[in-house]
Amino acid sequence: MRTLFLTFVLLLSSVVSAQEARPISASEAQQVTAAIEAFLYGASINDAQAHDKFWAPELTYTSSNGTRFGKAELMQGLMGSEALSDGEVSAWYTAENIELKSFGTAVIVNFTLVSTQVLDQSRETFLNSGVLVPRRDGWQAVNWHATRAAPATQP
């Protein structure tokens, strides 16, 4: 009975320790941040290849309007579209307040996505969270959640 109990404790402790965040290296942080920034540039110019590279085949995406779908549905919305030149872009997407946490080989990213309108420089913000994993061609998002940011409150 004691052996069974010790085995259970050892298994439980290995599961708990596997769930702890590990320090993220400067190189890894730079790679993940660069992947996000490259994707946001591609999203700004409506580049289907940027979407295809960033989203993993097994993606689960929860949009800010409350719908959930996978990569196939996301890519279907880009079918037949042409990438825009920088001069044709109506809104630029950028990331602010990027926070990275690593667990095993996966990195959890939280940031404020900012959509800046070219014409009047007005900004709309979304809180984005994702889980990225390293793949042969770079980092890919396997899970993503976008939420419209609450309006700032005035004191």
N, C-alpha and C positions, 0 to 999 in steps of 0.2 A: 504494500500500500504506500509506503514511504517513497519507494522508487517511482511509482506512478505519479505521486504528488510532485517530486523533484523534476520529473520529466515535464509535467504540465507547467511548472514555474519557469523552467528554462525556455520552453516554447513560447510562453507568454512574454517573457522578457525580450526574446529576439524579435517578436512582432512589434512590441512597443518601441524598441530602439530603432527599428527600421522606419518608423513613422516620424522620427525626429528630423528637423531640418539640418542640413549640413551646410557648412560655409560654402559660398559660391566663389569660384576663383575670378580674378579680374578678367582673365581671358574669356571665360565662359559668360560672364556678365556682358562683356563687350560683344560677343557673338550673338547673344540673345537680343540685346538692344539693337544691334545692327539689323537683325532679321526683322524685328518689328518695324523699324524705321524704313527699311527697304519695302516691306509690305505696304505700309501706309502711303509711301510715295506711289507705289503701283496702284493702290486703291484710288488715290487721287486722280490718276490719269486713266482709270478704268481698264487696267491691264489684266486680262484674264490669266496670263502666264504668272503674274505675281500672286494671284489668288491660288492658282494651281500649285505653286511651289510652297506657299505658306500653310495651306490647309491640308492636314493629313487625311488619307482615305477614310479613316474611321472617325472623322470629326463629328462631334455633337455641338451644334451652335444654337444658343438661345438668344434671340434678337431682342432689341429694346422694345419691340411692339408685342412681345410675349409669345412669339412663335418659336418652335424648335424644329430644326432640320439638320441634314447632313451635308457633306461636301457635294454630292451629286446635285441636290436641289440648289445649292448655292451657285455652283458652276453653270447650271442650266440658265440662271438669270443673266449670265454673262455671254451666252451663246450669240454669235453673230456681231458682237460689239467690237469696235476697233479702239485701240489705245489712243488717247488724246495727246496732242502736243502740249507742252507746258502752257502755251498761250491760250489753249482752248479750255483749260481747267476752270470750273466755276467755284470749286471749293477745295481747299487743301486740308488734308488730314495729318495731324501731328500728335505726338504723345508727350504728355507732361506728367511729372510726379511718378516716374517708373519705379516700381518696387519689385524686386526679384527674391524668391525663396526657392531653395532647391531641396528636393527630396529624392534620394536615390539618383537616377539619371534624369528625372523630370524636373522642370523649372516651372514654378507658378509665377505668373506675372500679373500685376495689378497696375493700372495706370489710368490717367484721364485722357480720353481721346478728345481732341479738339478739332472741330470742323470750322474752318475760317473761310467765309465767303469772300471771293476775290473782289467783287464789285464794291462792297461797303465795309469790308473787314469785320463784319459781325461774326460772333463766335457762338457755337453751340457745343455743349460738352456732354460726354457720355463716360460713365465709369465702366471700364472693361477689365475683365479677369479671364485668364486663360491658363491652360496647362500645355506646355511645350515639351517635346521630346527630341533628342538628337537623332537625326537620320543621316543617311549617306550624303544627301545634298544640302544639309543644313538643318536648322530647327523647324519643326512643324507643330502646329497647334492641333491637339486631339480633342480639346474641349474649350469652348469659348462662351462667355456670357457678356452681353452688352446691356447696360441700363442707362436710361436718360438721367443725367445728373439733376438733382433737385436745385431749384433756383436758390441763389445766394440770399441769405436773410440779412436785412438791414438792422443794425443795432438801434 
